[in-house]
Amino acid sequence: MSADFLRVVLVDDHAVVRAGYKRYLELDQHIQVTGEADSGESAYALLATQEVDVLVMDLSMPGQGGMEAIRRILQRYPEQKILVFTMHENPALALQALRAGARGYLTKSMPPERIVDAIHQVMRGDTPVSDEVAAALAELEQEAAPHLKLAPREFEIFRLLASGLSVEEIGQRLHLGNKTIANYQTSIRQKLGVHSAIELHQFALRHGLA
């Protein structure tokens, strides 16, 4: 492929979404969608077979999910550029995704031309963030809310616990032992100041994270 093209891979579990954005992205003569994946695991496997300039990745997907996929991909490919493209407008999620190593955070409510601009921004070393969360993100970084002190791995496990998954189910999803997940659960509860699964779920609801 010509070096004039940016190689982009779309990671989203909805084929219709991928098809729509593929057509739109390739209206830009400098972008070519060279691959698609429907989960974080398949995106990780794809990176072993081809070079990719920008991964455009959703957060809500089957399996390990987008946040864990970011962590795992960057652990193996630390220079890989990942642009989050999601329906979630919660700034706490954006903050955690950026902390995990994402190079930008866009929401699906924004005009589609913004994703084209964002891909070029990421390649220039900028960090594009959607207007919907940018202002809130700046304010959020000044706050001392307990969930903002969670590390990205803790935050992902917190969200899975809040969604009602058991220690065993989370362990299977993240390929970690039950004891490890249980230790994370204890640490997360302590940091959030909650004492039960119900209180943890209520905390997530109050902060728009459930």
Helices and strands as residue ranges (DSSP letters): E 6-11, H 15-25, E 31-37, H 40-47, E 54-57, H 65-76, E 81-86, H 91-100, E 104-107, H 113-124, H 131-140, G 146-149, H 152-162, H 167-174, H 178-192, H 197-206
